[in-house]
Amino acid sequence: MNGNTIFQNPAHLGQNQETSLQQKSVETGSPISRTNIVKILLGIVIIVIIGFFIFSVAIPKFRDVQVSKVTLNYWGLWEDASIIQPIIADFNREYPSIKVNYSKQDHKRYRERLVARIQNGIGPDIFRFHNTWVTMLSGVLLPLPSDTITKAEFAKWFYPVVQKDLIKNGAIYGIPLEIDTLALYINTNIFESARLSPPKDWVDFINHARGLTVKDGSGQIKTAGTALGTFNNVTHAPDIVSLLLVQNGVDLNNIAQDTEAAAEALAFYTSFTTAGGSSTWNSSLDPSVVAFAKGNLAMYFGYSWDIFTIKAINPNLAFEIHPVPQLPNQNMTIASYWAEGVSATSQYQKEALLFMKFLAKKETAQRFFTDASKTRTFGEPYARVDLADTLKSNLIVYPFVSQGNGAVSSFFASDTHDSGLNSQMNTYLGNAVNSIINGGSPQSAVGTLVQGVNQVLTQYTPTVESK
C-alpha cells in the first residue's frame, strides 16, 4: 500500500488518486488551492460576524441582568410623599439601580396590618415603628449590621433614650429620623396679664395652676390653670403620669419595686381634680389640647406635633414652649418618637440596609428637616445629638430637643394607635386614675395597676432582652 495514503481504509475507492491531486495542487498553486483558501477566509469572516453579534446582543443583556433595578417598598405614617421624595432622590443619585416606593399609611390598625403583611411575606422592606414597639416587633425586625451602623456611631449620634430603646441584646434595630419630648406649653397672654414667668419647678407650677384658674359664681371652671387629674379628657395623660412616676423614682418596668413612690405620683396627679375648691381641672371640660387652643387653659403638656393641632384650631393663639417642671436636682421628661426599620422577610435586605445607612447620615437628617419646613411650620426635631445646637434659634423646636439627654421612654404612651402594648397599658393606668377620682386609695390603685402591667408585660415578653 502506498505509504502516502492518509486513511488506511481500502473501501475508499480512488483515495490514492485524490490525495495525489491535493498534493499536486498545493505544490503548483493550482485554482483548487485558491478556492479552498477563499472558503476558509469566508468562514473566518462569518465566525467573526457571529461573534460580534453575540457580543453586541447577548452580553448587554447579561449586563442588564447584573444591574437590574431593585424596588424597595417603604411604609411611612406621618409625612407626605412630597417630603420624603427629595431624600429618595438623593439616595438614587448614589444608588441608581435601587428604586424606593414610599407609601404613607393610615395609622388606624397600622401595627396589626404591618405585622400580618410581613409575616405573610408581602409586607414593606422598610417601615416606621414607635420607639416602644421593639418588643412587639422582635420577630419581624432585622438587626442592623455594623456595615450599616456601628454601635460606636449609634452611641455618638443619638440620644441615650434612643440607645436604650432601639438596642436590644447588643443589636441595633432601627434608625430614628426624629425625636420628641413632653414639654410645657404656656398661654403667653394669660401669663403676661398675671405678670408670671414660666414655672421652674413643681412648686411654681402648683402655685401658677391655682392662681391662674378662673371660676364663675357657681364654681365652674372658666379658665383652667392646668389640665391634670382626669384621664379621658387630658391629652397625653399616659405620658404625663409617666413623667410624674419616673421623676419620683419609679421604674416603669418594675412598679412593684416602689409602690409607695408610685402611689405618691398618682395622688399628686389626681389632686388637680380632687382638691375641691383648689381644683384646676375636671372631666366636664374640653379635651386639654382643644381647651388650650381656645385660650381656656394656661398650661398644657404636649409634644411638638400638637402645635399643628393647636394652630389648626386657633392660628392666632400666642403661646410659648418650655421644658417640663422638675424636682430638685433632676432633668427628666418623656420621649415619644418613631424610627425606621427593615423587615426580616425582605427579599432585598442588602439594598434596604444601604437605604438605612443613608437615612442615618447627618446630611439626610438636615435635608429631612429643611424639606418638611417648606410645607409646614417646622420639620421633625432632630434625633441626632450633633444637630441639636443648630436649632437653638428656633424657639418652637429647640425646647423639645433641649430635653433629649434627660428623656426616658414609657409604654404608657399616647397616640401610637397600636391596639397592643400601649393601648392595654393605658387602659390599666386609666382605671387606676379613675379609681382614685372615685374615692379609692392611691395604694389600692397602684396594686391593681401592678397586676395589670405585669400581665401585659408577660404577654409581650420580648425574644430579645434589653441591652
N, C-alpha and C positions, 0 to 999 in steps of 0.2 A: 504494500500500500504506500502511496505517495506520502512522504514524511511531512509535506507541507499542508496536508489535509487538516482542516480545523476540527471538524466533527468526525468522530470515529463511528459514524452510522452509515453502513453500506446501503441502507434503504433509500438514502437521499440521492436520486439519480442526477447525474450531471454536476455533482458537488465540486469535483476537481476542476471542471471547466469554468465554473462560476468564480471559484477562488482565483483562478489564473487571470480571468478578465479583470477582477477587482485589483489584483496586484499590478497588472499592466497599466490600468487606468490611473493608478496613483503615481506610477513611475513616469508616465508620459504626459500627465496633466491633461487627460482627455476630458471632454464635456461631461462625462459621467461624474467625475470628481467634483467639478464646479457646481453641478446641480445639487449634489449632496451637501456641499458647504452652504449653499443658499438656503436649503431646507433647515440646516442646523441653526443658521443665523436667524431665520424666520421664527423658529421655535423659541430661541432665546428672547426675541422681541415680544412674542406672545406671553412668555413667562413673566417678563418684566411688567407688561401691561396688567396682567392678572395680579401680580404682586402689588403694583401701585394701587389698583382698585381695592384690594384687601386692606392696605394701609390707610387709604383715604376714607373708606366707608366703615369698615369693621372696627378699626382702632378708635376713632372718635366715639363710636357707640359704646365701646368698652370704657373709655374715659368718662363718658356721661354717667355711666353706672357708678363709677367711683365717686363722683361729686354730685350725685343726685340730691335734690333738696329734701331735707327732713322738716316736717311740720310739727311744732310743739303746740299743744293746747294749754292755754294759761287762763285759769279762773281767778278773777278778782271779785271784789264786793262793792267797794265804795267809789272808786274812780271810774269816770267815763273813759272810753277808748281814746278820746282826743288827748287825754293827759298821759296815758301810758304809751301811745304810739310813738312819740318822739324818742322815748327810751329804746323801744324796739328798733327804730330806725338806726339809732347809734350802734346798737348791737349788730344789726345786719351789715353795717359798714365793716365791721371786724370779721363777721362770720356770714358771708353772703349766701352760703348754702343751707343756713338754718332759718326757717320761717317760723315766726311766733304768732299764733292766733290768740288774741286777747278777747275774753268774754266776761262782761260784767254780770254777775249772778244775782238773782233775787235772794235777799238774806233769809227769807222765810224757808225753814226746813233745809237750810243750806248744808249744815253739817251732816245730816242724815243722807241727803242726796249725794254729797261728796263721797262719803264712805261707801255707800252702796255702789256707786259707779266705779270707784277704784277697785273694790273687791270683785266686781264683775269684769274687770279688765277694759272698761270703756270710759274711765274717768280721765281727768286732765293730767298732763305731765307735770305741771306746776300749778300750785294753788295757794290761796291765802287761808290762814287759820289764826285763831285767837291765841294769845300767849298762854292761856290756861288750858288749852286743848291737847297738849302734847301727850298726856296720859291716855286720852280718849282716842288719839290718832296713832298711837305707838305701832299699831300693826300695818299702817299704810304709809308712814313717813319714812323716807330714805335718809339714812345718816349721810352727812356731807363729808367727803374725804378731804384729806389735808391739801390736795392739789386744788381744791375749790376754795377752802379757807382753813388756815391752821388755828389751833387753839390759842396760840400767842396773838395772832391777828385779831381773833374774835374778842379776846380779853382787852386788847388795846383799843379797839374801835368802838365797842358797845358798852352800855351801862351795866353795872353789876346785876341789876334785876334781870336783864336780858340773858346774861350768862347763866343765872340760876334757873331761869325758865326754859331756855332752849338747849341747854347742855344736860344730857341725861346719860349716866353711866359712862361718862367720858366722851360721848359722841354729840356732835352738833346737829340739830335737826331743823334749823330754819335761819333765814336772813330777814331781820326786820327792816322795813322801809320807813318806819316812823315810830315814835314813842309818844305816849300821852300820860299825863299825871293829873290826879284830882287836885284842883286849885280852888281858890276862893274868889268869887265874883262879888263886887260891891256896886251898888247903885250910887253913881257919883253925885247926883243931885241931892239924894237923901243924906248922904254923909256930909256934903258941904253945908247943907241947911242946918245940920246939927253940929257943925264945926268939929267933926270927929275925924280921926286918922284911922286907916285900916288896922284891925287888931293884930297885935304881935304874938299874943299867946291866948290860951283859952280863958283866962280871967278877963282880958279885954273883950274877948268875943262874947262872953256871957253878959257882961255889962252893956255892950253895944246892942246885943239882941233884945234885951229887955227895954233899954232906953229908946230904941227906935221903933218898937211895936206900938201901933196906934189902934185903940179900940173905941167903938161907939158907946153910947149910953147904956146899951144892954150888954156890954161886954164882948160883943162880936169883933173879931179882928178885921180891921180895915187895911192896915199896912202891917205886914209881919216883919219882925226883926230878922228872923232866920227861919228856914224850913227844916226842922229836925223834930223827931219824936214819933211820927207815924211812919208807916211803911209804903202803903199803896199810893199816896199822892206826893211822896218825896222822890223826885228824880234822883237816880243813883243811890237810893237808900242802902243797898247791899254794900256798895263801895264806901259810903260814909261810915257805916257801922264797922266795916273792916278797918278803916282808918283809926277809929277810936280803940278798937281791940288791939291792933299792933302797937299803937303808941302807948297803950297801957301794959305792954309786955306780953301779950297773948300770942302763942304760937298757933297759927290757924290750922296747922296740920295735927296739932295735939292740944285742943282746947281743954281737954280734961286735966292737963297738967297744971293749969292755974284757973280753976273755975271761979275763984273769988275775983280775980282781975277781970275776967270776962263779965261777971255779974255787975261789977262797978261800971264797966264801959256801957253795958245795956241800960243800966239805971240812969247814967248821965244822958244818954241819947234820948230816952223816953221822957226825961224830966222837962224838956222843952214843950211837951204837950200835957203832961200830968201835973204841972205846978200850979194849977188853979189860976188865981189872978195874975201870976207871973208868967203864965204860958205865952209862948210866942207863935204857936202854930197849932192847927187842929185838922182833923180829917175832912172837914167840910170845905176847905179851901181848894183853889185850883191846883193842878199839878205844879210843883215848885218852879219848873222851867217856864211855864206859862205865866205864873204869878210874877216872876222876876221880869219877864219880857213886858208885862203890862205896867210895870212900875210899882207893883204892890208888895214887893219883897226887897228888903235892904241887903241881905247877904245870901248868896246861893253857892252851893258846892257843885262844881261841874268840870267837864273835860273840854278840850279845845273845840271839839265838833259841836258842842252846844251853842257856840257863837252863831253858827249858821241858822239854827232853830230860832234863837233869840232875835236875830236880825230879820228873819222872815216874818216874825210876828210884829216886831216894832223896830223898823230901821233907824229910828231917831233916838232910841234909848242910849243914854250916856252911862257907861259902866267902865270899871277897871278890873284888872285881874291880878291877884296877889297869891303868894304861897299860902298854904293852909296854916291855921294856928298850930302851935306846938306846945308840948310840955317842956319844962326846963331841960336844957342840955340835950335836946332832940332835934332831928331833922328827918322826919319820916312822912311819906304820903303813899298813896296807892297808884300803881301803874296799870293801865289797861291799853293794850296795843295789839297790832296784827303783824304777822310775819309771813314770809313766802316759804313754801316747802316743795319738795319733789316727791312724786308718787313712787312708792316701792314697786309698783307694777308697770311703770312706764317702759315702753319699748325703746325709748331714746334717752336713757339715763345720762349717757355721756354728754349729749347735746344739752340736756336740761341743766346739768351741772355747770356747763360753760355759761349758760344764761344766769345761773345763780351767782357765779363768780363775778359776772358783770354787774349784777344788782348790788353786790357788796361794795363796789368801788365808791370812793368819795365823790368822784365826778358824776356818777349816776344819781347819788342822793341829791346833789346840788341841782342837777337837771330836773329831777322829780319835783323838788320844791318850787323851782322857778317856773316850770310849765304849769303847775297847779295854780300858782299865784296869778297867772294870766287870766284865769277864768273865774276865780273866786277871791275872797279877801286875803287868804294866805294858803300856803301849801302845808303838807303834813309836817309836824315838828320833827326835826332830825333825830334819828335813832343813833347816829354816830356822835360820840363824845367830842371828837375833834372839830365838829361843826357848830357846837353849841354857842361859842362866843361870837360867831358871825350873825347871830340873831339878837344880840344884846340891845340893839337899837329898835327892835321890833317889840313894842310894849304889849302886843297881843299874844305873840307866840312864846317869847322868852320866859315868862313866868312858868310855863309848863315844863320846858326843858331844864330850867334852872333847878328844878327839884329832882331831876333824874337820878343823881347819885344817891339820894336817900329814899328812893322809891322801892316798894315791895309789891308783889302781886297777890291777888286773892281770888280763890274760887267763888267767893261771894261777889259776883261781877254782873253788872247790868248791861243791857243792850248787846249781848252776844247772840241772842236768839238761837241758843244751841239745843234746846229740848233735851238736855243731858245733864252733865255735871253741874254747870252753873245754875240752870233752872231748878234742879232738885235742891241744891244747897240753899238757894234763895227762898224757896218755899219754907224750909225749916227755920231759916233766920226770920222770915216774916212772921211765922207762927210764934216765935219767941218774943218778938217785939209786941205783937198784938196781945199776947197773954199778959204782959206787964201792964199795958194800957188798960186792960180789962180787970186789973186788980191783983194779978198773980205776982208772986215774988220774983225778983231777978234771978235768985239762986235756983228756983224751980225751973224757970225758963231756960237757964243755961244747961241744967241737967237733961232736959228734953232735947235741947239743941245738940248736945254732945252725942246723944244716941242717934239722932238723925244724920249728923255729919259722918259718924263712923260707918253707918250703914251705906251711905253714898260712896265714901272712900273705898269701902270693901268692893262695891260694885264696879268701881273704876280703878281697881288695883293695876298699876302700870306694869307692863312687861319689862320696862327698863326703870331702874331706880335713879333717884336724884344723885347729882354729882357729889 
